[in-house]
Amino acid sequence: MVTTMGRPKSKDNRSLNLIILTLSQAQEGLWIMEISRRAKLNPNTVAYHVRQHPELFDEQSIDGPKKAFFTLIKLKPGVTTKPGALLTKILKEHEVK
């Protein structure tokens, strides 16, 4: 019998929903550390979800000498959520587009 370790899906959905809600309140965008502070999530969790869902987030980077010096994260146009909205519904709407 093979078992997998990892987070329960409901926690991942909760984290992603918090990120979307946080960014929907900041139309100008935020950097990962600020998103994590406002959403009370680990910065690695925020970065993970931004990378896993490029259909939801726009990234704008200012390059430094060796790597990105600053990366601003914004919601893509049309990505909105209302308090109590189901994340699965949000993701399904964006898969269709």
RODO-2510 file (C-alpha; in nm, 4 decimals, decimal comma):
residues 97
     n   res          X          Y          Z
     1     m     0,0000     0,0000     0,0000
     2     v     0,1374     0,3389    -0,1018
     3     t     0,0575     0,6468     0,1007
     4     t     0,1501     1,0030     0,0246
     5     m     0,2481     1,2706     0,2656
     6     g     0,1545     1,6308     0,2285
     7     r    -0,0945     1,8911     0,3163
     8     p    -0,4648     1,8221     0,3019
     9     k    -0,6211     1,9793    -0,0068
    10     s    -0,8591     2,1894     0,2028
    11     k    -0,5618     2,3702     0,3624
    12     d    -0,4095     2,4415     0,0209
    13     n    -0,7417     2,5797    -0,0996
    14     r    -0,7715     2,7927     0,2127
    15     s    -0,4218     2,9373     0,1574
    16     l    -0,4877     3,0125    -0,2087
    17     n    -0,8186     3,1772    -0,1241
    18     l    -0,6436     3,3962     0,1371
    19     i    -0,3858     3,5038    -0,1217
    20     i    -0,6585     3,5922    -0,3726
    21     l    -0,8533     3,7873    -0,1103
    22     t    -0,5398     3,9750    -0,0018
    23     l    -0,4495     4,0707    -0,3578
    24     s    -0,8072     4,1702    -0,4401
    25     q    -0,7775     4,4348    -0,1678
    26     a    -0,4537     4,5696    -0,3191
    27     q    -0,5207     4,6477    -0,6841
    28     e    -0,1679     4,7891    -0,7317
    29     g    -0,0175     4,4514    -0,6377
    30     l     0,2066     4,3381    -0,3540
    31     w     0,5366     4,1577    -0,3124
    32     i     0,5429     3,8080    -0,1648
    33     m     0,6569     3,9124     0,1832
    34     e     0,3736     4,1646     0,2113
    35     i     0,1149     3,9129     0,0895
    36     s     0,2391     3,6639     0,3479
    37     r     0,2249     3,9252     0,6249
    38     r    -0,1290     4,0368     0,5411
    39     a    -0,2622     3,6836     0,4854
    40     k    -0,0674     3,5431     0,7844
    41     l     0,0912     3,2736     0,5659
    42     n     0,4483     3,1547     0,5272
    43     p     0,6242     3,3342     0,2359
    44     n     0,7153     2,9941     0,0864
    45     t     0,3446     2,9037     0,0786
    46     v     0,2650     3,2261    -0,1073
    47     a     0,5468     3,1722    -0,3583
    48     y     0,4368     2,8112    -0,4119
    49     h     0,0781     2,9092    -0,4969
    50     v     0,1887     3,1932    -0,7263
    51     r     0,4071     2,9457    -0,9202
    52     q     0,1394     2,6723    -0,9226
    53     h    -0,1390     2,8980    -1,0551
    54     p     0,0036     3,1235    -1,3292
    55     e    -0,3497     3,1522    -1,4714
    56     l    -0,4468     3,3600    -1,1654
    57     f    -0,1421     3,5804    -1,1036
    58     d     0,0709     3,8303    -1,2974
    59     e     0,4332     3,8715    -1,1920
    60     q     0,6332     4,1845    -1,2731
    61     s     1,0024     4,1693    -1,1859
    62     i     1,2746     4,4303    -1,1574
    63     d     1,5988     4,2520    -1,2341
    64     g     1,9062     4,2878    -1,0205
    65     p     2,2622     4,1968    -1,1205
    66     k     2,2169     3,8221    -1,0624
    67     k     1,8484     3,7582    -0,9926
    68     a     1,5168     3,9377    -0,9667
    69     f     1,5582     4,2204    -0,7186
    70     f     1,1874     4,2745    -0,6693
    71     t     0,8785     4,0870    -0,7886
    72     l     0,5355     4,2434    -0,7748
    73     i     0,2390     4,0044    -0,7745
    74     k    -0,1019     4,1094    -0,9070
    75     l    -0,4237     3,9283    -0,9814
    76     k    -0,4864     3,8824    -1,3509
    77     p    -0,7776     4,0861    -1,4862
    78     g    -1,1086     3,9184    -1,4149
    79     v    -0,9847     3,7214    -1,1138
    80     t    -1,2024     3,8240    -0,8250
    81     t    -1,3483     3,6535    -0,5274
    82     k    -1,6140     3,7440    -0,2791
    83     p    -1,6081     3,6476     0,0874
    84     g    -1,7494     3,2969     0,1072
    85     a    -1,6922     3,2195    -0,2619
    86     l    -1,5736     2,8680    -0,3302
    87     l    -1,2219     2,8486    -0,4651
    88     t    -1,3110     2,5535    -0,6867
    89     k    -1,5655     2,7738    -0,8636
    90     i    -1,3037     3,0461    -0,9174
    91     l    -1,0548     2,7975    -1,0619
    92     k    -1,3165     2,6360    -1,2886
    93     e    -1,4134     2,9762    -1,4281
    94     h    -1,0517     3,0444    -1,5212
    95     e    -0,9952     2,7015    -1,6749
    96     v    -1,2764     2,7721    -1,9213
    97     k    -1,1267     3,1029    -2,0416
***
